Amino acid sequence: MNDENSIWKGSPSQWLNIGPFSVSLILFWAIIGGGLFFPPAFAALVLPIGFAAWKFLAVKTQIFELTSERLRITRGVINQQVDEIELYRVKDSLMIRTWWMRLTGLASIQLETSDRSMPHLVIPAIYGGNEMRELLRKQVEAQRDNKRVREMDFDETPGDGLGDATSS
């Protein structure tokens, strides 16, 4: 019996695309201006519009879902990739709020995990970052207690005898 529940689901903010959208807008108006003197140039409008649409979809189709057992990451506009991190594998989290994120109410959450396929994961530009980080922390602790798992780090330092083999 699987009691896995969805706790939070969201996508990054389109604020991530402010640069590409700005470039597309400038190029759009440049093509319009050029088209006034050379009408066939209007055909090039497909480039900035297509670029902006692709960037929009790339962010929109990136979905993060926190369940009671794992964090599921879905990416891809045409081909879709779904990856999961078991919550008990999350070692540490860091919330990042650059100046523009603070102005827009966004935050990015950076995770360090013991998952071999995804040791570092960034959940970029989400609303309610502080609340999401706290939800994540509570679920990680609950999963560790449920599975009776504890995270241990071993530092290998030179000369500590680990893996040192000498022959004479």
C-alpha positions as CSV (number, residue, x, y, z in Angstrom):
1,M,0.0,0.0,0.0
2,N,1.5,3.3,-1.1
3,D,0.6,6.3,1.0
4,E,2.5,8.8,-1.0
5,N,0.9,12.2,-1.2
6,S,1.6,15.3,-3.3
7,I,2.5,18.2,-1.0
8,W,3.7,20.9,-3.3
9,K,3.9,21.3,-7.1
10,G,5.2,24.2,-9.1
11,S,7.2,25.6,-11.9
12,P,9.9,28.3,-12.0
13,S,8.8,31.9,-12.6
14,Q,9.0,33.4,-16.1
15,W,11.1,36.1,-14.5
16,L,14.0,33.7,-15.4
17,N,13.3,34.7,-19.0
18,I,13.6,38.5,-18.6
19,G,16.9,38.5,-20.6
20,P,15.8,36.4,-23.5
21,F,12.4,38.1,-23.6
22,S,14.1,41.5,-23.7
23,V,16.5,40.5,-26.5
24,S,13.5,39.0,-28.5
25,L,11.6,42.3,-28.0
26,I,14.5,44.4,-29.2
27,L,15.1,42.1,-32.2
28,F,11.4,42.2,-33.0
29,W,11.3,46.0,-33.2
30,A,14.5,46.0,-35.2
31,I,13.0,43.7,-37.7
32,I,9.8,45.8,-37.8
33,G,12.0,48.9,-38.5
34,G,14.0,47.1,-41.2
35,G,10.8,45.8,-42.7
36,L,9.5,49.3,-43.3
37,F,12.4,49.8,-45.8
38,F,12.7,46.2,-47.0
39,P,9.4,44.4,-46.7
40,P,10.7,40.9,-47.2
41,A,12.5,41.4,-43.8
42,F,9.1,40.9,-42.1
43,A,9.6,37.1,-42.6
44,A,12.4,37.2,-40.1
45,L,9.9,38.0,-37.3
46,V,9.5,34.3,-36.8
47,L,13.0,34.2,-35.2
48,P,12.4,36.4,-32.1
49,I,8.9,35.2,-31.7
50,G,10.0,31.5,-32.0
51,F,12.9,32.1,-29.6
52,A,10.7,33.7,-27.0
53,A,8.1,31.0,-27.3
54,W,10.7,28.3,-26.9
55,K,12.2,29.9,-23.8
56,F,8.7,30.3,-22.3
57,L,7.9,26.6,-22.9
58,A,11.3,25.5,-21.5
59,V,10.5,27.2,-18.2
60,K,6.8,26.3,-18.2
61,T,7.4,22.6,-18.7
62,Q,9.9,22.4,-15.9
63,I,7.8,21.0,-13.0
64,F,9.0,20.2,-9.5
65,E,6.7,18.1,-7.3
66,L,7.4,17.4,-3.6
67,T,5.6,14.3,-2.4
68,S,5.7,12.7,1.0
69,E,8.6,10.4,-0.2
70,R,10.4,12.1,-3.0
71,L,11.1,15.2,-5.1
72,R,10.1,14.6,-8.7
73,I,11.6,16.8,-11.5
74,T,10.0,16.9,-14.9
75,R,11.7,18.7,-17.8
76,G,11.4,18.9,-21.5
77,V,9.4,20.7,-24.2
78,I,9.3,17.9,-26.9
79,N,11.0,15.0,-25.2
80,Q,10.3,14.7,-21.5
81,Q,12.7,13.7,-18.8
82,V,11.5,12.7,-15.3
83,D,14.0,12.3,-12.5
84,E,13.4,11.7,-8.8
85,I,15.3,12.2,-5.6
86,E,14.3,10.2,-2.5
87,L,13.9,12.7,0.3
88,Y,16.0,10.8,2.7
89,R,18.9,11.4,0.3
90,V,18.8,15.2,0.7
91,K,21.8,16.3,2.8
92,D,21.5,20.1,2.8
93,S,19.5,23.0,1.4
94,L,20.3,26.6,0.7
95,M,17.9,29.4,-0.2
96,I,19.2,32.0,-2.6
97,R,17.5,35.3,-3.1
98,T,19.4,37.7,-5.4
99,W,18.4,41.3,-5.5
100,W,16.0,40.9,-8.4
101,M,14.4,37.8,-6.8
102,R,13.8,39.8,-3.6
103,L,12.1,42.5,-5.7
104,T,9.8,40.0,-7.3
105,G,9.2,37.7,-4.2
106,L,11.1,34.8,-5.7
107,A,13.8,32.4,-4.3
108,S,15.9,29.6,-5.6
109,I,16.5,26.5,-3.4
110,Q,19.7,24.6,-3.9
111,L,19.9,21.1,-2.7
112,E,22.9,18.9,-2.0
113,T,22.0,15.2,-2.1
114,S,23.6,11.8,-1.9
115,D,21.8,10.8,-5.1
116,R,24.5,9.8,-7.6
117,S,22.6,11.0,-10.7
118,M,21.8,14.4,-9.2
119,P,24.2,15.4,-6.4
120,H,23.3,19.1,-6.8
121,L,19.8,20.3,-7.7
122,V,18.5,23.9,-8.0
123,I,14.8,24.6,-7.9
124,P,15.0,28.1,-9.6
125,A,12.9,31.2,-9.1
126,I,9.9,29.9,-7.2
127,Y,7.3,31.9,-5.2
128,G,7.2,31.1,-1.5
129,G,10.8,29.8,-1.3
130,N,11.0,30.0,2.4
131,E,7.8,28.0,2.9
132,M,8.9,25.5,0.3
133,R,12.3,25.0,2.0
134,E,10.6,24.5,5.4
135,L,8.1,22.0,3.9
136,L,11.0,20.1,2.3
137,R,13.0,20.1,5.5
138,K,10.1,18.6,7.5
139,Q,9.5,16.0,4.8
140,V,13.2,15.0,4.7
141,E,13.2,14.5,8.5
142,A,10.0,12.5,8.4
143,Q,11.3,10.2,5.7
144,R,14.6,9.7,7.5
145,D,12.7,8.8,10.7
146,N,10.3,6.6,8.7
147,K,13.1,4.7,7.0
148,R,15.4,4.8,10.0
149,V,18.1,6.4,7.9
150,R,20.8,8.9,9.0
151,E,23.2,10.8,6.7
152,M,26.9,10.4,7.5
153,D,29.7,12.2,5.7
154,F,33.2,10.9,5.6
155,D,36.1,13.2,4.7
156,E,39.1,11.6,3.1
157,T,42.1,13.6,3.9
158,P,45.6,12.8,2.7
159,G,47.6,10.7,5.1
160,D,44.6,9.5,7.2
161,G,45.2,5.9,6.2
162,L,42.2,5.5,4.0
163,G,43.2,4.1,0.7
164,D,46.9,4.7,1.3
165,A,48.9,1.8,0.0
166,T,52.6,1.8,0.2
167,S,55.0,-1.0,-0.9
168,S,58.6,-1.4,0.0
